[in-house]
Amino acid sequence: MTKTKTNPIAGLVIGGLMIIPVFFASLSARATDADAIDEIIVSATGIPTPAAQIGASVDIITAEDMEALQISLLQDALATVASVSVYQSGGPGSTSNVFLRGMTGKYSGVYIDGVQINDPASQQAAWAYLPTHGLERVEVLRGTQGVLYGSEAIGGAISMFTAVGGVADGLADVQADVQVGSFGTQTIELTGKGAVEGLAYGFALRQSESDGLSAANETNGNTEDDGYESLSARGRLVFDLSDKLSIDLAMRSISSEVDTDGGFSVPSDDVDNYIDFDAVGGRLSLIYQADYGRHEVAHGRSEDVSSSYLNGATTTRGERETTSYRGIFSVSEAVELLVGLEQENETYDTSSDVFETQNEAAILLMQFSDTHGLSSSFAVRRDDNDGFGTFDTYRLAMKKIYGSFGVRGSYGTGFRAPSLYEMFSTGAYCVAGVCGAEDLEPEESRGYDFGVIFAPSDNLTLEVARFDITVSDFITYSETVPTDPNDACLGQNSYPGFVATTCGKYRQTLGESESSGYEVRFDYQANARLFVAANYTKLDATKEDGRRDIRRPEDTLNVAVTYAASDALRFGVQLRVVQNVIDTNFAASPYVDVALDDYHLVTLRASYRLSDTSRFYARIENALDDDYETALGYGTAGRAVYLGTSYSF
């Protein structure tokens, strides 16, 4: 029996985008503020550039945005952006993944203050452990960005920047936040920034714990709560040695533990399963601002240690060490050049074996802008990988503004070397106990992005974009029949009532996988008090055999409305609609893909500023108490209430 699904989102978006401006136009006069200063973006070209000149697809999430939306985790902030989707295998701290334009997290380079935080072993970022407190902004660059960011940026790049300085010399701006709420959640945050005698600094501390909810879906009879606790610290110092020479030091640390549930085919309660995760990283940069350009030499190091206590203890350690040079040169008023050199070493330590890889790269980027609304950039990159040889990639981006109308576009190529985990990992569920495949070759990609922008006033912006990313030689983890009929992995994959005939193994696929679709983005400042933002994504993500990719929604709608009732009191509502998602049912033989239920998540929020130094806020997440899954068999939170207060001093 086939279930026919309706798709009201497309109609809602088209109709809504036509009605909303007309409706709000009837409200009182628009804001009288002076024209907003164009935001400066660093991630798109490596050269600080006004947003109006960026041809690539980029979103900026500011500290003010995150405070207004009461967001404290990166994955929640990213979920508000067009073409970004998230799934999570349970409650707070559980394994999660973020897809940029349908590309899984190992295809997104993630950076905090220039420190790449993708796990050096798996190339995944630890999404569930990345808080946003103390950040000045998050830049989300979507599409093929391998030219600037290397192997892990086929799907995009995410750059976060800690706020530093910004107050009078010798003074500090410090804020303490305390939040409590459903599931026994308790969070304390302390952030600060300031400047003194040529030294600008910023820091952020966060401690959070929760009784959690069952990682295995409670509707399947699971009752055990899986708790979570985490402690994170981040800091940044910028010291001016002279008018032209400065030092920039960034550091971060995370330590966390989360309870999990077992079961390969059907997750179920397991009181003994948990994961410890610890990460540290830092980057030291020496910056020289010459009359003709800017030079930066940097050295960074990061380490991720993950210990899984699932049917025994397994510990993996990944280390990354990077040395780089970036030079920015002003050739003329219209032309700037970026020259970059990088050396990166990655290590994967399984406690019994150590595996290493090294990559060197050279980058050249030219950026052009004129006074007639035309801007463009062209970049080339050469990577020399000690295991896979030399790869050349490039990217072209352009943007043209015609008054209130604009067009932009980009095209780029990229490659992704297999992760050390994909090549050398082991596991009882895998063929002969070996999950990795040493004969894997790099994946290669190409992608384009084309957008049309309409901004008839400073208060209204509408953008429609088309995108496509194609990956060849795709690496996947899939079912494989062992050559030995008595392979121990078959017993590990079997359970009462089911006898396994296959085990897991990484392999290279034939053909091409593709992720394509459309984005619609809408921002409207109705007046000084009312702001509306919305985006809709239509995604078609397919594997190399033409079948749909799992856990990627075909249709996603985000709407956020913020209303300032007074200078002190603010209200907001968010709506997230997700439709047409499939996942794999591993309990079936053979495995089959099944449809997950569509869901509608509504968040209500309010904040009240008691004084210049104190604020009270509250929110209700999943206010409609929708019962849903983002991953088959794993639980999600029902209606939840959170209360918080912040105090500045």
Beta strands, then each sheet from edge to edge (+ up, - down):
strand 1: 40-41
strand 2: 49-50
strand 3: 57-62
strand 4: 84-88
strand 5: 96-100
strand 6: 108-112
strand 7: 115-116
strand 8: 135-142
strand 9: 156-162
strand 10: 172-181
strand 11: 185-196
strand 12: 199-213
strand 13: 226-240
strand 14: 245-259
strand 15: 274-289
strand 16: 293-309
strand 17: 313-330
strand 18: 335-349
strand 19: 354-369
strand 20: 374-385
strand 21: 389-402
strand 22: 405-416
strand 23: 443-457
strand 24: 460-472
strand 25: 475-480
strand 26: 503-508
strand 27: 512-525
strand 28: 530-542
strand 29: 555-564
strand 30: 569-579
strand 31: 581-585
strand 32: 592-596
strand 33: 599-609
strand 34: 614-621
strand 35: 640-648
sheet 1: 1+ 2-
sheet 2: 3+ 8- 9+ 6+ 7-
sheet 3: 4+ 5-
sheet 4: 10+ 11- 12+ 13- 14+ 15- 16+ 17- 18+ 19- 20+ 21- 22+ 23- 24+ 27- 28+ 29- 30+ 33- 34+ 35- 10+
sheet 5: 25+ 26-
sheet 6: 31+ 32-
end
